């Protein structure tokens, strides 16, 4: 997959594309993307996904809004669908002011779209004034085609990023994974911490994640850590480490004990997949009590079934 910023697919090549924020790249998004790939293959066209950076809600709404995935993580999931191009349009004041007509001009003239696949509730342009009929009319005048894909449903309800966020907020990563189509994950480089885990006999990898993205609620999770393509069972603590009391004020950490891994990870980029919630973070009366609980957590993930292996 070729990733472009404010660019367009190969010069002169007609394109099948879909457009969206694709914040979570859930099963509904996947259905759109795979439809684009299938149509592009049949017509010998390029397939493309058009999205935005930063996330429109970050720019338009609450600056504290934290997307479920950062741009790099989102791109890695989109790539799995077989899309040829990922076009990331810069969302700024100028872009926010584009009328539906100007937005259509961007799609049909600059990106050379000949077929556009959208969901049934697709809206676009300033104040979201453009809809499916607007796009269809603009396409007709240019000899292009618009294809609508119905919402993906889960037990009769529309799959949405907000429903996934709600499940993660409730500490239900298994249910979130069922409608994401994959486990929720964090990517980041392993940074040097205070090494207290090592002194306790449980060395951990402290993940330096993007501060402007979503992190699950505090607690201990059964996770799966991916290092250089290899998967390891792990137990991950998200939170303030209240027993140790060495975390800077207001700083949340994400650190994982990786079962069966021996080696130096500082500076390495790893992925942590959240499989199941184990327990809430708590302050223990002493370090020995904390160590005993960590040992129980490790035993739990070691004996877990294949979902965490």
C-alpha positions in Angstrom: 0.0 0.0 0.0 1.2 3.5 -0.9 0.5 6.2 1.7 0.1 9.7 0.4 -0.6 13.1 2.0 -2.8 15.3 0.0 -1.7 13.4 -3.1 -3.4 11.2 -5.7 -2.9 7.7 -7.1 -0.7 6.9 -10.0 -0.9 9.6 -12.7 -3.7 9.0 -15.2 -5.0 5.8 -13.5 -8.7 5.7 -12.8 -9.6 5.0 -9.2 -12.2 3.3 -7.1 -12.3 4.8 -3.7 -14.1 5.1 -0.4 -14.0 8.0 2.0 -14.2 8.1 5.8 -12.6 8.9 9.1 -11.9 5.2 9.6 -11.0 5.9 13.2 -11.3 2.3 14.3 -11.4 0.4 10.9 -14.1 -1.8 12.3 -16.0 -4.6 10.5 -18.2 -2.0 8.7 -15.2 -0.1 7.5 -13.6 -3.3 6.4 -16.6 -4.2 4.3 -16.4 -0.9 2.5 -12.6 -1.3 1.9 -12.9 -4.8 0.7 -15.7 -3.9 -1.7 -13.4 -1.2 -3.1 -10.6 -3.7 -3.7 -13.0 -6.2 -5.3 -14.5 -3.6 -7.7 -11.0 -2.2 -8.6 -9.8 -5.7 -9.4 -12.7 -6.3 -11.8 -12.2 -3.1 -13.6 -8.4 -2.9 -13.6 -8.4 0.3 -11.6 -6.5 1.5 -8.6 -8.2 1.1 -5.2 -7.9 3.9 -2.6 -9.1 4.9 0.8 -9.4 8.6 1.5 -9.2 9.8 5.1 -8.2 12.8 7.2 -5.4 13.9 9.4 -5.9 15.1 12.1 -9.2 13.5 13.0 -12.0 16.0 12.1 -13.5 15.7 15.7 -10.1 16.7 17.1 -10.0 19.8 14.9 -13.7 20.7 14.9 -14.6 19.7 18.5 -13.0 19.0 21.8 -9.2 19.2 21.5 -9.0 16.5 24.2 -10.8 14.0 21.9 -8.5 11.0 21.6 -9.0 8.7 18.5 -8.9 5.0 19.1 -5.9 4.6 16.7 -3.2 7.0 15.6 -2.6 7.5 11.9 0.2 4.9 11.7 -2.0 2.3 13.4 -5.0 3.1 11.3 -2.8 2.7 8.2 -1.5 -0.7 9.3 -5.1 -2.0 9.6 -6.2 -0.5 6.3 -3.2 -2.1 4.5 -4.4 -5.5 5.5 -7.5 -5.1 3.3 -5.4 -5.0 0.1 -6.0 -1.3 -0.7 -3.5 0.2 -3.1 -3.4 3.8 -1.9 -4.2 5.5 1.4 -4.7 9.2 0.8 -4.6 11.3 4.0 -6.1 14.7 3.4 -5.0 17.5 5.8 -8.0 18.6 7.8 -7.6 22.3 8.5 -9.7 25.5 8.3 -9.5 25.6 4.5 -10.7 22.0 4.2 -13.5 22.5 6.7 -14.8 25.3 4.6 -15.1 23.2 1.4 -18.6 23.2 0.0 -20.0 19.8 -1.2 -19.4 21.0 -4.8 -15.8 21.8 -4.0 -15.3 18.5 -2.2 -16.7 16.6 -5.2 -14.3 18.5 -7.4 -11.4 17.2 -5.2 -12.6 13.6 -5.6 -13.3 13.6 -9.3 -10.7 15.9 -10.7 -7.7 15.7 -8.4 -8.0 12.1 -7.4 -9.6 10.9 -10.7 -12.3 8.8 -9.0 -14.5 6.8 -11.4 -16.3 4.8 -8.8 -16.9 5.8 -5.2 -18.2 3.4 -2.5 -19.8 4.9 0.5 -22.0 3.9 3.5 -25.7 4.8 3.5 -25.3 7.6 6.0 -22.3 9.3 4.3 -22.2 13.1 4.6 -19.6 15.5 3.4 -18.7 19.2 2.8 -19.1 22.2 5.0 -21.6 21.6 7.8 -22.0 18.1 6.4 -24.4 19.5 3.8 -23.6 16.9 1.1 -25.2 13.5 1.1 -25.5 10.4 -1.1 -27.8 12.2 -3.6 -25.4 15.2 -3.9 -22.5 12.9 -4.6 -24.6 10.8 -7.1 -25.6 13.9 -9.1 -22.0 15.2 -9.2 -20.8 11.7 -10.3 -23.4 11.5 -13.1 -22.2 14.8 -14.7 -18.7 13.3 -14.9 -19.5 9.8 -16.0 -18.7 8.3 -12.7 -20.6 5.8 -10.5 -21.6 5.9 -6.8 -22.1 2.6 -5.0 -23.9 2.5 -1.6 -23.1 -0.2 1.0 -25.5 -0.9 3.8 -24.4 -0.6 7.5 -22.8 -3.6 9.0 -24.9 -4.8 11.9 -24.1 -6.6 15.1 -27.2 -8.2 16.7 -29.4 -5.8 14.8 -27.4 -2.6 15.8 -25.2 -0.5 13.6 -21.5 -1.1 14.2 -19.8 2.2 15.1 -16.6 3.5 16.6 -18.6 5.0 19.5 -20.0 1.6 20.4 -16.4 0.1 20.4 -15.2 3.0 22.5 -18.1 2.3 25.0 -17.2 -1.3 25.3 -13.5 -0.5 25.9 -14.5 2.1 28.5 -16.5 -0.7 30.2 -13.4 -2.8 30.2 -14.8 -5.3 27.7 -12.0 -5.8 25.2 -13.4 -9.2 24.0 -16.7 -7.7 23.0 -14.9 -4.7 21.4 -12.8 -7.1 19.4 -15.9 -8.9 18.1 -17.1 -5.8 16.2 -13.6 -4.4 15.4 -12.7 -7.7 13.8 -9.4 -7.8 15.7 -8.2 -7.0 19.2 -7.8 -3.4 20.2 -4.1 -2.6 20.3 -1.5 0.0 21.1 1.8 0.4 19.3 4.8 2.2 20.7 8.5 2.1 21.4 9.8 0.6 24.7 11.2 3.3 26.8 13.5 3.1 29.8 11.5 3.3 33.1 12.5 3.2 36.7 13.2 -0.6 36.4 11.3 -1.4 39.6 9.7 -4.4 38.0 13.1 -5.9 37.3 14.1 -5.5 41.0 10.9 -7.3 42.0 11.7 -10.2 39.7 9.1 -9.2 37.1 10.8 -7.1 34.4 8.3 -5.1 32.3 8.3 -3.3 29.0 7.2 0.4 29.4 5.4 1.5 26.2 5.8 5.0 25.0 2.4 5.5 23.3 1.1 8.5 21.4 -0.4 10.9 24.0 -3.1 12.1 21.7 -4.7 8.7 21.3 -7.1 6.6 23.3 -5.9 4.3 26.1 -8.2 1.8 27.9 -9.2 2.5 31.5 -6.8 1.8 34.3 -6.5 -1.8 35.2 -4.6 -5.1 34.5 -5.3 -6.8 31.2 -4.5 -10.1 29.7 -2.7 -9.0 26.5 -0.7 -10.3 23.6 2.6 -8.6 22.8 4.0 -8.7 19.2 7.7 -8.4 19.0 9.4 -8.6 15.5 6.4 -10.6 14.3 6.4 -13.1 17.2 3.4 -13.2 19.6 3.8 -13.6 23.4 1.3 -13.9 26.2 1.5 -10.9 28.5 0.0 -9.1 31.4 -0.4 -5.3 31.0 -0.9 -2.7 33.7 -2.5 0.6 32.6 -2.5 3.3 35.3 -0.6 5.1 38.0 1.1 2.2 39.8 -0.2 3.5 43.2 1.8 0.9 45.3 5.1 2.1 43.9 4.3 5.8 44.0 7.1 6.8 41.6 5.0 7.8 38.6 5.0 11.5 37.9 1.8 13.3 38.8 -0.8 12.8 36.2 1.3 10.4 34.1 -0.4 7.1 33.2 1.9 4.2 32.2 1.3 1.2 30.0 3.7 -1.6 30.9 3.7 -5.3 30.2 5.2 -8.4 31.7 5.9 -10.5 28.6 5.7 -14.2 29.4 8.6 -16.2 27.9 10.5 -13.3 26.4 14.1 -12.8 27.4 16.1 -9.9 25.8 16.6 -6.2 25.6 13.6 -4.2 24.3 14.6 -0.6 24.9 13.9 1.4 21.8 12.1 -1.5 20.0 8.6 -0.9 18.6 6.1 -3.4 19.9 2.4 -3.9 19.7 0.1 -4.7 22.6 -3.2 -6.4 21.9 -5.8 -6.2 24.7 -7.5 -9.6 25.0 -9.4 -9.6 28.4 -9.7 -7.6 31.6 -8.2 -9.2 34.7 -8.7 -6.8 37.5 -8.7 -3.1 38.5 -5.5 -1.4 39.5 -5.2 -1.2 43.3 -2.9 0.0 45.9 -1.4 -2.8 48.0 -0.3 -2.5 51.6 3.3 -3.4 50.7 5.5 -4.5 47.9 5.3 -8.2 48.9 1.5 -8.2 48.4 2.0 -6.5 45.0 4.5 -9.2 44.0 2.1 -12.0 45.1 -0.7 -10.5 43.0 1.6 -10.0 40.0 2.5 -13.7 40.3 -1.2 -14.6 40.2 -1.7 -12.4 37.2 1.1 -14.1 35.3 -0.3 -17.5 36.3 -3.7 -16.5 34.9 -2.3 -15.4 31.5 0.1 -18.4 31.3 -2.8 -20.8 31.8 -5.1 -18.8 29.5 -6.6 -20.3 26.4 -5.6 -19.7 22.8 -7.3 -16.3 22.7 -4.3 -15.0 24.6 -1.6 -17.1 22.9 
